[in-house]
Amino acid sequence: MRAQVVNRQSLSGLAATLVGNGIGRFAYIALIPALIQQQWFSEAQASYLGVATLLGYIFGAPAANALVKYFERGNLVRWAMIACTLSYLCCAWQHGPLWWFYGWRTLAGVAGAMLMVLAPPMIVRLHQPQLKARVSGVVFAGIGMGAMLSGTLIPLLLLLSLPSAWLGMGAISLVATVLSWPMWRSDPNGSTMAATAGLRDLSQGQWVTLSLILFAYSFNAIGYLPHTLFWVDFVVRELQMSQFHGGFFWAMFGLGAAIGPLITGQLGDRLGVKRALVMAFTLKAFGVALPLISTSSGSLLLSSILVGAFTPGTVTLVSTYTLECVGLARHTKAWSMMTLAFALAQGVVGYVMAYWADGLSSYQPLFMVSAAALGLSIIAILATQTQPQPLAVNH
């Protein structure tokens, strides 16, 4: 492949992979009101099942680092995609015990984290440095497509039955798996360098910047939790809107998530990654805080799109900024550390929020906490100083 050309085949394969990942992670959110209303689970059980996916994310990043020493990356990506698909198909068993659902939702989180750690660096490595933010944008847009599909299709599938919704999402994930399967061939010439390069020889300035990015990314995980755990339930049960309204606003979240990484990728290449990241965190914080100001349909729509756009959009920029800080050879190791920190923050705080929400009469305090967390992310990025590291490109 010529260095100045975007590898469209690799990007389309990765986008299909992350569509399946987006469904595996986010479609459950659109199911929560129906699961409670049709008495599959209590309100607390439904919330904790959402957290189970986040907790699984904690184990996925170290699992990817451990398994990559013994198995080819392409095969690990394939196995993770299969796990995401099975997690939905197996949850269609209406009378299954609670531990069955906890197990499959946790596995979905583990598989999702493995995909996030392993897949993007394999693709970014194939492109020249001038395209790194744009390529990362295409990479993470697939997650938003998965969320958008879930928000659009789940209300329709629920007209049939809840098991049909589970099976429908599993079927879409299966199609994404099949479409992207040939792309994940073994990569003997390019996989080991990024997998084995450590971080011990980073300069003090690099360590400071990497720590600040890690801090910002961890608080970013807290910032998106109310929307990705309770947004549909907030719209349907707290605001007394219909399931279709909940599905519509979740689909708008997904639409934002599909276009957001493309926008932030362009901004990162044109304005610089740091400026683009500060802008993204600021707009995301505004979107999270909007329900505190107004719950009109217009405000809910804008909040859905903004938070949706800058959820994977900030991931795009953080991945690129980490790459600028540590260089290509250490990117996988550093990105794995970022993913683990993100997973710990969202898992622990997500559990606390689920426990807290069970005793609240409104989700509003959760939006307040998350908006404040994103404010801390903005401060951390403003404090960073980094010089782009030289990046080699595989031809």
Secondary structure, 3 states (H helix, E strand, C coil): CCCCCCCHHHHHHHHHHHHHHHHHHHHHHHHHHHHHHCCCCCHHHHHHHHHHHHHHHHHHHHHHHHHCCCCCHHHHHHHHHHHHHHHHHHHHCCCCCHHHHHHHHHHHHHHHHHHHHHHHHHHHCCCCHHHHHHHHHHHHHHHHHHHHHHHHHHHHHHCCCHHHHHHHHHHHHHHHHHHHHHHCCCCCCCHHHHHHCCCCCCCHHHHHHHHHHHHHHHHHHHHCHHHHHHHHHHHHHHCCCCHHHHHHHHHHHHHHHHHHHHHHHHHHHHHCHHHHHHHHHHHHHHHHHHHHHCCCHHHHHHHHHHHHHHHHHHHHHHHHHHHHHHCHHHHHHHHHHHHHHHHHHHHHHHHHHHHHHCCCCCCHHHHHHHHHHHHHHHHHHHCCCCCCCCCCCCC
